[in-house]
Amino acid sequence: MPVFHRTRLAADIAGKLVGAPATSASGSGLFLAAPRRTGKSTFLREDLRPALQALGTTVIYVDLWEDRGADPGDVIVAAIRGELARREGVVTRLARSSGLDKVSVGGVSFSLDRVGMARGVTLSAALAALSDETRSLIVLVIDEAQQAITSPKGSDALFALKAARDELNSSAHHGLRIVATGSNRDKLAMLRSSKDQAFFGAPLVNFPPLGLDYIEWYVSQLPFADELDVAQVHAWFVEAAHRPEVLGAAVDEIVFDFEATPGTYAERLHAGIRRQIDAASQEALRVVHSLTPLQSSVLRVLAESGSAYAPFEARTLQRYRERMQQIAPGSPVEPDIANVQQALAALQDKALVWRAARGVYALEDSFLAELMADSGLIDRAPPLATG
């Protein structure tokens, strides 16, 4: 399958990561925010990882959305164990540090299952052994990193990585960099915006969206490219929030419409993009309109509040009451802490709301606030934070 490569961007990011001194802010990690389904994960796998490897680093890639049912802490530890398992010398080092003279066949004497366990080998020790064996900078890339703070194990893994970073960035080893990406800037910021978080102060930047060069490449692959104006298609792509899936679905409508005729492809492509956008919006709104009055009230107040949302404060409870009166006048349901908690749990089950392990809530998809505002369901949402 053809892949659009962003080699210049990958080389730029890789060079800055590798060249950054451990005392700089990027020594704490680099956080990249980009909306969902805009090509971020493809870039990490196809461009950034090879660029980092070309500079002699050891890259460990973790996708915390690959298995949504797994605890994110377990996923992080499993990825590190997987890299260790590929290197016999590292396993031997860890075995010896555990008091064993050798590793028996089949891992009976020493098992990598001990890595990351409470009474086993710490992640810091494991990564230090990997650093010493490879004599290279280690880069851990965590895709959808905000999922880590949805569980105690995930939060613990982040603090373990902080300890590992501090150890590996000392003069005794060869360095550790963390690259964390996320589809919601507010959620990703929770990992580095307060002093009680593992990567406090790490730089958080917006990942550049796919642009005109991507559209030039994409259009060149199409059998009806001669009917399309690249600048016009790019404008339609911007309407689709830079999401390749929307563009691809609209193209498929044309390719598999055997009655499509030459001379109509540009018009049909634009119409198909609009249909894809509208269909996604209508499906999201259908879920919103299926909510109970209390669930709808809670969702609307959350969407209007953004990062300032405080679910159980007295003034927030009053806002729920006001929304309830608008949605279901005369409803006997009284918003209180218990049923608001139930409403938030239901919204999580419907994949509308995301919750961090420490009780902070946010919309699962930030585009929902814009959609609800455009539909008149809420007042215009506050702008996303830029710091």
N, C-alpha and C positions, 0 to 999 in steps of 0.2 A: 504494500500500500504506500503510495507516495506521501512523503512527509515534507512540510515546509520547515526549513532549518533557519534558525536565528543565530547563526554562528558568531556574528559580530557582538551581539548582546551577550551571548554566553561567554565569549572570550573576555569581555569587559568585566563582567561580574566575577568570573573565575580569577582573573588577574588581581582584582581588588581584594578578594578574599585571601588568596595565597600571600599577597604582598603586605597585608595589613599586620602591623605589629600587634602582639598580644595585649599591649596596653591601650590600644585604640578601642573605640566603642564597638567596632565590628569584631573585635576579639571576643565580645560577649555573644556574638551571633548576628545574623542578618535576617530580617523579617520582611517578606515580600507579600503584599496583599493584592489580590486580583479577584474579580467576580467569578463565580462558578461557571465552568464550561466555556472559558475564553482561551484555552490552549496552554494554561499554566503547567499542568502535569506533563503534557507532551514535551514542553520546553525543558522541564527538569530531566526527564528521562533521555530525550533524544539529543539535547544540545548541551545543557549545563554539566551533566555527569561526564560526557566525553571530554568536554573542555577542561574540567578539573582533573580528570585522569591524565590528560595530555601534559599537564603541568606536574605530574609525578605524585599526585595525592592518592590516598585510599578513600574511596567514596562508598558510603553506606546509605542506601535509599530506603525510606520508609513511607508508605502511604497509609495513613490512618483511616482512610475510607475504603480501603480494599476489602476489608471484612468488617462491616458495621456492627456485627454481633460480638466481635472480639473486644476485650478490654484494651484500650490504647496503650496502657503500660506494658501489657504482655506483647503487643505487636512490636513496640520499640525494642524490648529485650530480645525477642525472637530474631529480629533483623541483625542485631549485634552478634548474637550467637551464631547466626548463619555465616557471617563474615569470618568469625573465629574458626568455625569448622572447616573452612577452606584452607586453613594454614596450620599445618601440623606443628610448626615451630612455636606458634602462639599457644597451642594447647599444651605443649610440653612445658613452656614457661609457667603457665597457670598451674599445671600439676605440681611442679616443683615448689611454686610459691605456697601451695596447699600442703606441703610436707611429704609429697610423693616423689620417689626417685625416678619413676618412669610412668608412662601411660600404657596400660595393658590393652591388648587387642579388644575391640568392641567397646572401649570406653568404660570398662567395668571399674577400674581403679579411680578414674576421674571422668566425670560426666559434665558436659557443657550445660546441663540442666541446672547446675549449681550457680551459673553466672546470673547475677541479678537477684538471687534469692536472699532472704533476710539473713540467713546464717551461712551463705555460700560466698562466692567471689563477687565483689562489688563491681558495678559497671566501670568505676574508675580504675580498678585494678585490671580488669579485662581490656579496656581500651589502652591503658598504659602498656600492657604486654604487646598489644597489636602495634602500637606506635614504635616500641623498641624493636620488634621483629621486622617491621617493614621499613623502619627508619624514614618514615614519610609523615607529612601532615595528614591527619584524618579529617574528612568532611562528612558530617552526618546531615543528610537532607531529609527533613520531615515534612511531607506534604499533608495539608489540612491539619496543621499542628494544633489548632485551637481545640481539636477533639481530645488532646491529652489532658486538659483540665476538666473533662467531664467525669473523670473517675479518680478516686484516691490513688490507685496504682499509677495512673497516668501522671498525676501531679508528682508523685514520689519519683517517677522515672525522670522527670524534668529536673528535679533537684539533684538526683544522682548524676545527671549529665552536667549540671553546673559544677559539681565537685570534680567530675572527670575533666571538664574544661580547665578548671583552675590548676589541676595537677599536670595535665598534658601541656599547658602553655607555660609551664615552668622550664627552667634550663635543662632539666633532666630528661626531657622527652622532645617530641617533634611537633607538637601542637595539635589542637582540635578546634575546628570551626563548626558551628551549627547554622544551617540554612533552614529557616522555618517559613512555610508558605500557608496562606489561608484565604478562604473565599469571602471573608467578612472582616473588614479592617477593625471594627470595634471589638470583635471577639479575639482577633489575633493580638490586639493591643493589650488584652488582659494578661498576656504572658510576659509583658515587659514594661508595663506602665506603673506598677506599684512596687514598693520596696520589699514586699513579702513574696514577690514572684521570682522565679529562678533566673530570668534573663532581664532583670531590671536595667533599663537604659539602653538596651540594644537598639540599633537603628531600625525603624519601620518605614518602608518606602512602598509606593504604589508600583506594581509591576506593569510595564508598558503594554498596552493592548496591541493586538495584531493590527497592522496598518495597511497603507496603500501597497507596500511591497508584497504583502501576503495576498492581497486581492489580485495584483498583477500575475503572481504565480498561479493562483487558483483558477482565474479565468483562462489562462493559457492551457490548462488541462482539459477544458470543456470542448466538446465536439462542435458547439455553436459559438465559440469564442469570437468569431468575426462579427457577430451581431451585438456584442456587448461593449459598452463604454466603461473602461476601468474606473474612472472617477465616479460615474453614476452608480456602479455596483458598490463601490466603497461607501458612498452615501447611504445606500440601502443597508449595508453591513453595519454601519454606525447605528442606524435605526434598530437593528437587531442586537444592540449592545455588544457588538464585536464577538458574537457567538458563532463559531463555525458550524455547529450542529444545525442552526436555523438555516443558514445558507445551503448546507448540504441537503437538508430535507426538501427545500424548495427546488433545488436542482433535480433531485430524484423524481419529483412530481412531473417534471418536464421529460426526463429521460425515459420514464416508464409510461408516459402518455403516448401511445402509438398513433394517436390522431393529431399530435402536435405538428404544425407546419412551419417551414422556414419563414422568417420575417416577423414572427410573433414571440420569439424567445425572450427578448428583453422585457416586454410587457408582462409575459407570463411569469418570468422570474421575480419581478417586483411584486406581482400579485401573490405569488407563492410565499414570499418572505412575509408579507403582511398577514397571510392566513396563518402561518406558523406562529407569529407573534401573538395574534389575536387568540389562537387556540390555547396557547400556553397561559395567557392572561385569563381567559374564560374558565379554564380548569382550576386555576388558583382561586379565582373568585367563587367558583362553585363550592369549593371546600369551605371558604370563609362564610358563605351564606348558609351552609349546613350546620353552623355552630349553634349551640344554645345561647340565649340572651346573655347569660353571665360569661360564657366563654368568649363570645363576640366582644363584650365590653372589655374584658381583660386584654384581649388581643389588640383592640383599638387603642387602649391607653398605653400599652407597651409600645406599639408602633409610633404613636405620637411622641412618646417620651425619649425614645432612642437610648443612648448610654446613661441617661439620667433616671431611668426607670427604677423605682423603689417599690416593689410589689405590695408590701404590707404596711406602709406608712399611712397614717390617718388621712392625709390629704389625697393619697392615691385611692384609698377605699372610697372616699367621697367622689372622686372622679368616676369610679366604677358605677356608683349609684346614679350619677348624672347620665352616664351613657345608658344604663339600664332603662331609665325613664324615657330616653329617646327611642330605644330599640323596642322595648316591651312595656309601655305605660301601664302602671298598676300591677306589675309583677310582684308576687309576694316574696320572691327570693331576695334576701338581704346579703349583700357582699360582706363576708367576714373572712378572717384569715383561713379558716378551715376550708370553706368552699372555694376560695380563690386558689388555694393550693391544689385542690382537686381540678379546677379549671385549667391551671397551668400544666398539670400532669396530662390532662386530656389533649391540650394543645401540643405537647411534646409527642404524644402518641400519633397525632395527625401530621407530624413533621412540619409544624408551623413555628414552633418555639424550640429554642436550644437552651440548655441549662448547664452551667459550670458546676463542678462538684461543691464549690463554696456558696452556692445559692444565687448566683448572678444569672439573670435571664436576658435573652436577646432573640430577635427574629432569626429563624433558621436561614432564611434568604432575605438579604437586605432589600431586594427588588420588590418584595411584597409591600413595604411601606409606600413606595412610589406608586404602585398599582392601586393600593387602597386610597391614596390621596387623589389620584386621577379619577377614581370612581366615586369620589365624594363620601367615602366611608369614614375618613378621618381628616383632620386639618393637615395642612402640608407638613410632612415630616421634617424634623430639623436636619441640617446638612451633616454629612458624615464628618467625624473628626479628622483633622489633617496632621495631627502630631502624634 
